[in-house]
Amino acid sequence: MSPQKTKKQHYVPQNYLRRFVDANNKLFVFDKIQEKTYSASVGDVAQERYFYDIPVEALVPGSTDEYFDPQMMEKEFARIEGHFRIEVDALLNNTHRGITQQQRSTIAFFIMIQMIRTREFRSTMMDSYTHMGQWAGEMIAQLAMRHDLDMPSTKVTPIWTEGQQAALHAEIMADTEFQNEIVLHLYNHIWLLGLNNTAKPLYTSDHPAVKKAHIRSRPFSYDGVGSQGIEIAFPLTPNHILILRERSYHQSSALHDGKTIELTEGNVTYFNSLQVQRSYRQIYCSTDDFALVHQMLKSYVRKPSPR
């Protein structure tokens, strides 16, 4: 008898989302597509059916393999999430002690995974592949014209199945060299634990590990995890947030590396605005307090196309 498959696969872990529920074990959700608020169980948000499943035919067309496990990524994430939960529990139970090296190492690895496992990351990744295909088609057409070759107009727009997208996504997530480079950058940043004692709760979202580039200079974005000036924010609860800052630009924060800092209401608004901007579709809160989201939507927030 084959093992039972996981249908609802979360790209934000349930044990993480439970830290943001209210007294009724519900999250308040703001949906940027529908522009409406509702409450939901953690099992019903930040997930898609069989999101990480990789059919063997997506790797080798026409292949079948009874020993191939299409849910290997989902199972690996479950293991990683368990280690993360233990370290975050230890951190939040002893905030006065500061962030230990073990916590920094384990949480850096988890943040790296969280950055690249979401629907937002996959959508951005597939957009890049599509643009590359279109660019290649345009280059072929230009070469044909330049050399007076009798070729029809070439426009390449790849169409990827869900299985192929999952396979490409898994290939990136399993790239240990890529993983190690990101984790090393994260580990070496200044780490701060922000404590929120204001009346406003911290938001999280379906893409909770967010980046803010504090340097802008064309043609460079300075948006990479190791870029000069980068700041990475990762809410842990409505009252706690990890803040990682690149050392050369944020020298003034170095004195507090590994320590807890008190957040102002302005800080909370700033970090919440990053969640609104960088989320794929949904923002989560422990209370029905989305005034900031409504305010931001009156200006400009990139919204995804309905799927």
C-alpha positions, 0 to 999 in steps of 0.5 A: 500500500502506497503511503498517504500523500500530502495534498495541501503543501504549505510554502509558509510552514504551519508551525510558523503561521500558528505564532500569528493566530488569535485566541480562536486559532485563526489568522486574519487574512487580507487578499490583495487580489480580492481586496477583502479581509477574512479569517482562516485556519493556518491549514488553509492559507499559504498553500497549494495542492501538490505545490512541490510534487515533481512527476518523474516525467517532468524530469525525463519525458516518458519515464516511469519509476515506482521508487521515485518519490514525487513528494521528496521536497515536501518531506525535506521541508517538514524536517527543516521546519522542525529544527527551526521551530525548536530554535525559535522557541529557545530564542523567544523563551530567552530573549534577554540572552540574545541570539546564540550562534546555534540559533543564528546558523539554524535560522539563517538556513531556514530563512534561505529556504523560506526565501526560495520556496514560495509561490512568489519566488516560483512566479518570478523565476518562471517570468525570468525563464519566459523572458529569456525564451522571448529574448532568444527568439528575438535574437534568432529573428535578428540574426536571420534578417542580418544574414538574409536567411529565409526564416519565419518570424520567431517568437518563443514563449515557453509554456511550462506545465505545473510539473515542469515548474515544480521540477525547475523550482526543486532544482534551484532549491536543491542546489547546495552551492547556491544555498551555502552562498545565501546562508553565509551572507545571512549568517554574516549580517548584523542580527537584531531581534526587534521587540514590539510593545506597541499597540500595532501587531507585526504582519506576516505574509505568504512571502514573509522573508522580505528584503529592502535595498537601501542603495539604489544605483542603475543599472544595479539593484543592490537587492541581493542578500549580500548586497551592500545596504541590504536589510532583511526582515523576518517576523517571528510573532506579532511582537517579535521580528528578526532584522538582518543588516549588511555590515558596511552600510549599517555600521551603526547597528553593529553595537547591537549585533545579536541583541534585542532592540525596542521597536517604535510604532514607526518601525512597526509600520515600516516593517509591515509595509514591506510585508504588504509590498513583497507578499505574493497575494496574502497578508496575515495578522493576529487582529483585523487591523489592515488600515495600512494595507488599505492606505497603501493600496490607494497608491501602488502595490504590485498585485499578481494576476489571478490564477 
